């Protein structure tokens, strides 16, 4: 029995059609965690989809509930020898809402459709397709070798798209159950469709809600224009005090100040590439003096997510009484998030925008995290992927987006290695979410090779 045989067994699940059938069945479950009507589907996914797989593969299973999580948590464990290294894996089975009216003709969120070597459906990329790749690779290694050669714990949650409520407390309260030597997981995108990637953490995410409430009611612009302050104008100028005309964050406290040298060196080898259908990059946008890779993976971005003033669809030609906006900060390690909102307040006050209120955000916030780039496990994983692919993977210090990675780095003290099986243009969280079959094929080979190598370490 050989490494090549394990990889071939993993790839056979694709050529036989079994992988496609498994994923299509999982996509058909509308596991929308932010819609209470679908909360029974969250439990059904654990009980009907995942539990039978883990039982077949010889895993012991525990399910947890922890308020205020919308669904349960499943911990599947296969302990072959307490003296062996233990790997913790993670995935989530919940998805965002389907928005079927936004999908292209002939496509629908909860029915997987194949077109031109691409599988369309909600969850194909985020995250059902990704953890399905890992499960198929684990099964292939067991089928060929009879054992993994390491201990494996697999944590599945059903509330990541809800902000992972309850997960941090659950892990902290049951740290021994989740204890391991390293985390290997798959979520988020590669740096590019054709660029296999490892990333070691995630940027943090923080939402900032701004609001100007001037008065009650709308007032005719001809009669009152020039006499009444316009909240829309006030808010627009306030945002301009926080974000420059080319997208630069103007609040120094919201940035890391400098990019660590090892991070700069890693990002110097990274090139942002687009795929067909992706929007063209705006090279002039973002923090000046940084490469595009540094802007996404090594620096902070402050963006306007939504802005509202009056009703443009039904104009009243009147000065509006209020204006509001939601800004989002994505930041790497090195930002004092406790000072983020006070820093915005100081910046607004210094610019004369005392009337602009910062409203407490109800959105979940994710801290930033990053494992050591020089960690031995990182080198091991990168070498394994290169052995399978014949080329080295791109190694990113962290993902541009946010994940509950600090639960693993800080609470459990683990080095974290993420091997994503998706790409930036996959349409996750929007219409026409999809997963190229070519990425699935590469992912199955990479993960089967990695699991084999973990079980055959000298």
N, C-alpha and C positions, 0 to 999 in steps of 0.2 A: 504494500500500500504506500502510495507516494503523495507528495504535495500536488503534483500535476493531476493525479486522480481525484483529489478533493476539489480542485478547481474545476475539473471536467464535470464532476457530479453537480456542483453548483450551477454551472452553465446549462446542464441538461434540464434543469427545472424551467429554464427559459425556452429552450428549443422544443420541449415536450408540450408547452402550453400550460403547464401546471402553475407556474408563477403568475402568469396573466390571469388565470381563473381565480387564484387565491386573492390577488389584488383587486380584481373586479368585484368579488364578493364583499371585500372589506370596504371598498369605495361606496358600494350600494347602501351601507349603513350610514344614515345621516347623523353622525355623532357631533352635532353642533353644540358645543359646551356653553355658549352664551344664550341659548334659547332653552328655557326650562322644559318646554314641550318635548325636547329631544333628550332630556336627561336619562330616561329609561334606555335609550339607545347606547348611552355611554356604558352602562352596566352590561348590556347585551354584547357589546364588543369585547369586553373582558371575558365574559362567561362563554360565549359561543365561538369567538374567533381565536383568542389568545390562549385561554386556559387549555383547550384540547391540544394545541401545538406544544406547549411546554410539558404537558403530561406525556405526550408521545415521545418527547426527547429526554424524559427521565428527570425533570426538574421538580423539586418540592415547591409548593406555592402557598403564599399568604396574601390575603386581600385586606386592605386597610380602608377605613373611612376617616376623614378628618375635615371637620368644618373649617372654613366655609366652601370647601371644594365641591364643585357640582357633580363630580363622579368619584369613583373609587380609585385606589392605587393597587397595582399588582406587583408583588416581588416574587419572581421565580428564581430558585437557587439550585444549582447543580454543584455540589461540593464533592470532588473526586478524591481529594487528599488535603487535609488541613495544612500540610507542609508546602503545598504548591501555591504559586501566586494566585491571587483572586482578582478577577476583572469585574468591574461593575459596568453594566450597559444601561442605557436610558432611551426611551422613546415616548411619544405621546400618540394616543389614538383619537383624540378629539380634533375637530376642524372648525374653521370659521363658517359663517353662514353661506348658503349656496348662491344667492343672487341669480337665480336662473334666467331672469329677463335680460341680463347683461351678457349672457354667453352667445357665441356665434350660432347661426342656424345649424341645426342638427346635433348640437352639443348640449348636454345637460349635466349639472354638477354631480348627481348621484347615480349616474350610469356611465361606466367607463367605455370610452370609444377610442378606437385606434385609427389614426390617420397619418399616413406618410412616416411610419416608424415612430410615432409619438402617441402616448396614452394620455387622453384627456379625462379629467374627473377631479372632483374635490377630494384632496388628500393624496393624490398620486405623488405629489412632490413633498407635501407638508402634512403629515409625516408618515402616512401609511405605507407609501412606496419605499421610503427609506428604511423603516424598521422591518419591512417585509424582506428587503435585500439581506439584512443582517441575520434574520431568522433562517432564511433559506441557506445561507452560507454556513451557519452553525450546524444545521441539519446535515448538510453535505459532508462536513468534516466528521461528524459522528457516524454517518453511514459508511464512510471509507475506513476510518481509524478505530471505531468502536469506543473511543473516548476523546475528550478534548485535550487532556494533558495539562489543564489548568482549571481552577475553580471559576465559575461564572455565576454572577447575579444579574438579573435583568429587571430593571424597574420600568414599569409602564404606568404613566399617569393619563388621566382623562380630562385635564383642565388647563393644559398649557396655554391654549388660545384664550382662556379666561384670566390669564395672569398667574397661573400655577398657585392659586390660593391653597394654603394648608400644607404644601409640599415642604417648605423649609422647616416648619414645626414638626411635621411627621418624621423627617430625616433626623432632626436634632434629638427628638424623643426616642428614636429607635436607632441610634448611631451604630450600635453593635450589629444589628441586623443588616445594615447597609455597608458595613466596613469592607474595604477592599484595598488593593495596592495601586490601582489606576482606574480611570474611567475611559472607556471607548464608546462613542456614541455617534449618531448620524442625524443631523438636522441642518437647516440652513443651506445655502448654495455653495458650490465651488466658486472659485474666482472667475471661471469661464467655462463654457460648455465643454471645451476640449482639454481642460486643464485640471486633472485630478489634484485634490487639495487636502491638506491637513490644516486645521486651525486649532488654537490652543486656549481659546476663551471667547469672550464676547464683549462688545461695547455695552455700556449701560444705557438705559432708556429712562428719560424723565420728562413728564408732560407739564407744561406751564400754561395756565389759562389766564388770559388777560380780558379785562372788561371795562368799558366806560359806560356809566349810567348817568345821563345828564338831567333827565326830567321825565315827566309823564307825557305820553302822546306825541304824535307827529305834528309839525307846524309848517304851513305853506312857505315854500322857499322864497317866493316873491315878497311876501309880507315880512318874513323873519330872517331871511338870509342876510348875513352881516351883523345881525343883532344877537343871534343865539349860537353858542359854540356847537360845532358839528362833531359828534362822537366818532364818526367814521374817519374824519380828518385827524382828530387827536390820536386815534388808535394807529392809523397808518404811520404817523410821525414817531409814535412810541416804538413801533416795531422797527422803524428805520434806525432808531438809537441802539437797538440790540443786534441788528443784522445789517451788514453793509450792502451796497448795491450789487456786489458780485458774490453775495452769499457768505461773506466772512462773518464769523461770530465776533461781535464787538465787546463782549463781556469777558475779560481775561480770566476771571475766576471759573468760567465754564469750560476752559480748555486745560490740557495738562501742562501748558507752559513750554515744555520741551518734549521731544520724542527721544526715548532712551536709545543709546547707540546700537544695542543689539537688535532693537526693533527696526531702526533705520536700515541696518545692514540686511535684515531679512526682507524688508519691503523694497530694497533696491533691486532685488531679483524678481519682483512681481510686476507684471504688466496687466492692466485692465483691458480685457478684450470683450467686444460685443459679438453677439450672434445674430443671424437673420431674424428680423422682427423686433430686435431691441432698438430703443431710441438712440440716436447718435449722441456721443458724449459732448458736453460743453466744456472744452478745455479752459475757458476763461472763468469758469465758475468755481468758487470755493476759496479756502484760505490761501493767500498768496505765498509763493516761495516753496510750496509743497508739491510733490508729485501726486498724481491722482490716487495711487495706492496709499500714500501717506494720509491723504484727506479722508479716505474711507476707513482705513484700518488703524491709523496712528493718531488721529486728531479728532476734535469735536465738530459736530455740525448742529446748528440751530436752525430749524426749518419751520415754516408756517404750514400747518396741516390743514386747518380750516379757518376761514374768516367770514364773519357774517355782519351785515349792516343793512337794515331795511329789507325790502323784498324786490329784487331785480326783475322777477317774473311778473310781478303786479305792481308797477311803480306808482307811487303816490305824489311824486314831485314835491316832497316835503322833507324837512330836516328830521332825520330819525332821532329817536330818544336814546338809543343805545347802540353799542357796537361791541363785538366780542370776537376773540380769536383763540385758537389752541395752537401753541408752539410745542415742538418736541426737540429735546436735546438728546443726541446720541454722543456718548463720550467714552473714551478709553480709560484704563486705569490711570490714576493721577489727578482726578478731579474730586475736590471735596464736595460731595453732593449735599452735605448738611448746610453748606454755605451757598448753594446754588440759588435758591429763591431769595435769600437776603441780598445776594449780589445783584440779581435782577432788579430788586427794589431800589437799591442804592443807585444803580445806573439810571433808572427811570426818574428818580427824584433829582439826580444831578442834572438831568436834561430838562427838568421842569415839568415832568408828567406825573405830578402827584395825584391827579384825578384818575389815572389809570390804575385800576385795582388788579391785584393778583389773587385770583379766586382759587381756593384749595381744589386740587385735582382729585378726581375720584378714580382716575385710571391707575392701573398697577404700574409700579416703577421697578426696573431691574438694575441691580448694581453691575458695575463693570468687573471683569475678571480676566486674568491672563496667567497661564502656566509658564514655567521657565523654558525658554527656547532651547536651552542646552541640556534639558533633562534626558537621561538615558533612555526612557521609554519613547520619547519623541524620535530619537535617532533610530531606535529599534523599529518603530512603526514605519518611518520613512524608508528605511532600508528594505523592509518587507514589501512595501508597495512598489518600490523601484524594481525589485526582483521580479515581481509579477508583470509589471507594465513595460519594463525595459527602459524606463525613463523616470527621473525623480519627480515626486509630487511637489507642488508649490506648498510652502509652509508659511502660513499666516500667523502672526502673533495672536490675532483674535478675529472673530467675525465682525462684519460691519453692523449687523443687527444685534438683537439682545436675546439672551437665553438665561434660564435659571442656573447658570454655571457656578455661581458662587456657593451654591448649596454643596457642590462637590469639592470645589477648591478650598473653601473656607471652613465649612461645617465638618466635612469629612477629611480634609487635608490631602486630597488626591491630585496628582497630575492629571490633566484632562486632555484627551486627544479626540478631536471630532473629525470624522471622515465623511463629508457630505456626499449624498447621491442626488444632487439636483444642481441647478444653475440659475444665475440671476434672472434670466428671462422666462422662468417657469410659470409665471402668472399666479403664484401663491397669493392668497388673500384677495384675489380679484377674479375676473372672468377668465374662462378658458385655462384654468390651471392644468398643467400637463407635465409629463415626465418622458423624456426621450428614451426609447428602448436601448439605445447605445450606452447611455449612462447606467442603466440597470445591468447591462452585460458587463461593463467594466467594474461596476460595484460588486457584483457577485464574485468575479475573479479576485479582486483586491481583498475582499473580506475573507473569502475562503483561504487565500494565501496567508493573510495576517493571522487568522485563527490557527491555521496549521503551524505557523512559525512560533506562535505563543506556546503551543503545546510541545514543541520540539526544540526549545531553547537549550543550549548546551549547559 
